[in-house]
Amino acid sequence: MSLLAKLDLPVRNKQSELTDDMFERLRSFVYKKTGIYFQDNKRYLLESRIGRRLIALKLSGFPAYYELLLKGGMNGELKDLVNAITINETFFFRNLPKFDLLEKELIPEIVERRAGEGKKSVRIWSAACSTGDEPYTIALIVKERLQRKFPQVRFEIAGTDINTQVLEKAKAGIYGEYGVRNVPPPMMRKHFKEDGARFQLSPEIRKMVKYHHVNLSDRVGMGRMRGVDLVLCANVLIYFDTQAKQRVVSSIYNNLNPGGYLLVGFSETLYGVTQSFQPVRFDKIIAYKKG
Ligand SMILES: C[S@@+](CC[C@H](N)C(=O)[O-])C[C@H]1O[C@@H](n2cnc3c(N)ncnc32)[C@H](O)[C@@H]1O
């Protein structure tokens, strides 16, 4: 009998520890499937989030979990893992200068170009939209400010994410105070219904955005988003390494119509990632244009 058993102490199951080898395997699996790369200093995060899955699934340890991941496709355990490990922080009117630029410069330019080509639609895509705050911000701007200016234009707005839970929340359109704190008061009064500390977005705005489950690192899935004029891909590529960023940015490039724009997050840059786009400097923002 082992000493631990004699002392009647809990025998720590070796399998429940995340070994270096298992960390490497899990990290590489997540990276290959999603583009998200867990740096060594984020190991604790991967360990604790997967730890929760182990408990939920009553599995013996990380090796058993890894086996399970290998067996399933995107709709298997990987879906739940992705839902557990992604960071979904977002809010309405995040990075105000970006929405200002979009309203006053980029969309009017795109509308003019499309009209010149005899097209009536403008397609806008919020890639990695989390709970929908970003695409709904665009919908609010379109509804309140742009549709009047361009009555002939059909604005089509899409929101995509890899996390199925946030997409469900996006469709429901119910937000807390934190999410809506930057919404201008007149828009707030007109388009949100207050229910205690929750705010329900009006069906009129909700129906302006179509949501799809798209993994930025899946070329086939990305291929379904062809023919867009403006892409917002903010605060997601920061979790990817350079190679994964290059793959995503190249898919986005292929999806954009000529003359279309890509906008990234406030402190993000595509310097060193791509040379395909033409960087266009506006007052506070660099927009990436497909020539
Ligand atoms: C921090 S949120 C950013 C939300 C919004 N773009 C913004 O700037 O407020 C990052 C989002 O990226 C999503 N994400 C992470 N990896 C992804 C991938 N490979 N494909 C699609 N979405 C991904 C996450 O699920 C999360 O909702």
The ligand as an SDF file (V2000), in Angstrom:
LIG
                    3D

 27 29  0  0  0  0  0  0  0  0999 V2000
  -12.7950   40.7370  -27.5750 C   0  0  0  0  0  0  0  0  0  0  0  0
  -14.1050   40.2240  -28.6390 S   0  0  0  0  0  0  0  0  0  0  0  0
  -14.1690   41.5840  -29.7680 C   0  0  0  0  0  0  0  0  0  0  0  0
  -15.5780   41.9190  -30.1860 C   0  0  0  0  0  0  0  0  0  0  0  0
  -15.7120   43.1290  -31.1190 C   0  0  0  0  0  0  0  0  0  0  0  0
  -15.0700   42.8800  -32.3760 N   0  0  0  0  0  0  0  0  0  0  0  0
  -15.1580   44.3750  -30.4940 C   0  0  0  0  0  0  0  0  0  0  0  0
  -14.1440   44.9030  -30.9370 O   0  0  0  0  0  0  0  0  0  0  0  0
  -15.7520   44.8600  -29.5280 O   0  0  0  0  0  0  0  0  0  0  0  0
  -13.2730   38.9740  -29.5850 C   0  0  0  0  0  0  0  0  0  0  0  0
  -14.2200   38.0130  -30.2770 C   0  0  0  0  0  0  0  0  0  0  0  0
  -13.4890   37.2370  -31.2260 O   0  0  0  0  0  0  0  0  0  0  0  0
  -14.0610   35.9540  -31.2910 C   0  0  0  0  0  0  0  0  0  0  0  0
  -13.0980   35.0240  -31.9030 N   0  0  0  0  0  0  0  0  0  0  0  0
  -11.9600   34.5240  -31.3840 C   0  0  0  0  0  0  0  0  0  0  0  0
  -11.3780   33.6820  -32.2470 N   0  0  0  0  0  0  0  0  0  0  0  0
  -12.1590   33.6600  -33.3570 C   0  0  0  0  0  0  0  0  0  0  0  0
  -12.1010   32.9790  -34.5960 C   0  0  0  0  0  0  0  0  0  0  0  0
  -11.1130   32.1350  -34.8930 N   0  0  0  0  0  0  0  0  0  0  0  0
  -13.0930   33.1750  -35.4880 N   0  0  0  0  0  0  0  0  0  0  0  0
  -14.1170   34.0250  -35.2240 C   0  0  0  0  0  0  0  0  0  0  0  0
  -14.2330   34.6910  -34.0640 N   0  0  0  0  0  0  0  0  0  0  0  0
  -13.2640   34.5180  -33.1360 C   0  0  0  0  0  0  0  0  0  0  0  0
  -14.3930   35.6390  -29.8450 C   0  0  0  0  0  0  0  0  0  0  0  0
  -15.3560   34.6220  -29.7200 O   0  0  0  0  0  0  0  0  0  0  0  0
  -14.8700   36.9990  -29.3450 C   0  0  0  0  0  0  0  0  0  0  0  0
  -16.2690   37.1070  -29.3900 O   0  0  0  0  0  0  0  0  0  0  0  0
  1  2  1  0
  2  3  1  0
  2 10  1  0
  3  4  1  0
  4  5  1  0
  5  6  1  0
  5  7  1  0
  7  8  2  0
  7  9  1  0
 10 11  1  0
 11 12  1  0
 11 26  1  0
 12 13  1  0
 13 14  1  0
 13 24  1  0
 14 15  1  0
 14 23  1  0
 15 16  2  0
 16 17  1  0
 17 18  1  0
 17 23  2  0
 18 19  1  0
 18 20  2  0
 20 21  1  0
 21 22  2  0
 22 23  1  0
 24 25  1  0
 24 26  1  0
 26 27  1  0
M  CHG  2   2   1   9  -1
M  END
$$$$
